[in-house]
Amino acid sequence: MRLTKLGHACVRIEHQGTTVVIDPGAFTEADATRGADAVLITHEHMDHFAEDRLRAAVEADPGLRIWTNRAVAAQLEGIGARVTVVGEGDAFDIDGLGVSVHGEWHAVIHPDIPRVGNIGFLLDGRLFHPGDALTVPPHPVDTLLLPIAGPWTKVSELIDYVREAGPGRALAIHEAVLSDIGQMVHGRLLGEGGPGAGAAFAQLTAGEQLDLG
């Protein structure tokens, strides 16, 4: 399994000939879905879901399939069977790559801001993308994609989340709202310079690849 870090919350996963892209939103390269077999969308916020780009991708590639929650699927009306609605507890297969769905709600930004639905995706039982939530996967995973910065995040909660989830490694995502200095500070606190999250922590640049074994 190979991971390529794309912009913000978006990653490309390649596994045994299957390519899956997760959360190609407005802060991600416009061609992020090129060559993908499937796209997974955790929730409707624009930094994870860009409707116009996704519709263009579907039109350009008749074989592209999408799995997402009901709110996103409603915005993709007209694409038909290419979009599959999934939710907490569901499981499916993408050309031999097993995926299960966990979580229901976006993290609280503020009590006065309505919460939207949010689902996390567990791929091959070993890589978990939680979207914008601190959903604990059903078992410790090899790789946890960790959203390190947003209007709802707090470093102390991220540290406790990694400790509870118990992954082999945590890879930073959702960092586009941080300056270079902010990324350095967060990286230090979540990594060896902090109180310890119980897992190796890494930050990848856009386009950087990592062999997950």
HELIX and SHEET records of a PDB file:
HELIX    1   1 GLU A   51  ALA A   60  1                                  10    
HELIX    2   2 ARG A   70  GLN A   75  1                                   6    
HELIX    3   3 GLY A   80  ARG A   82  5                                   3    
HELIX    4   4 VAL A  155  ALA A  165  1                                  11    
HELIX    5   5 ASP A  180  LEU A  190  1                                  11    
SHEET    1   A 7 VAL A  83  VAL A  85  0                                        
SHEET    2   A 7 ARG A  65  THR A  68  1                                        
SHEET    3   A 7 ALA A  38  LEU A  40  1                                        
SHEET    4   A 7 THR A  18  ILE A  22  1                                        
SHEET    5   A 7 VAL A  11  HIS A  15 -1                                        
SHEET    6   A 7 ARG A   2  LYS A   5 -1                                        
SHEET    7   A 7 GLN A 209  ASP A 211 -1                                        
SHEET    1   B 7 ALA A  91  ILE A  94  0                                        
SHEET    2   B 7 LEU A  97  HIS A 102 -1                                        
SHEET    3   B 7 GLY A 120  LEU A 123 -1                                        
SHEET    4   B 7 LEU A 127  HIS A 129 -1                                        
SHEET    5   B 7 THR A 143  PRO A 147  1                                        
SHEET    6   B 7 ARG A 169  ILE A 173  1                                        
SHEET    7   B 7 ALA A 200  ALA A 202  1                                        
END                                                                             
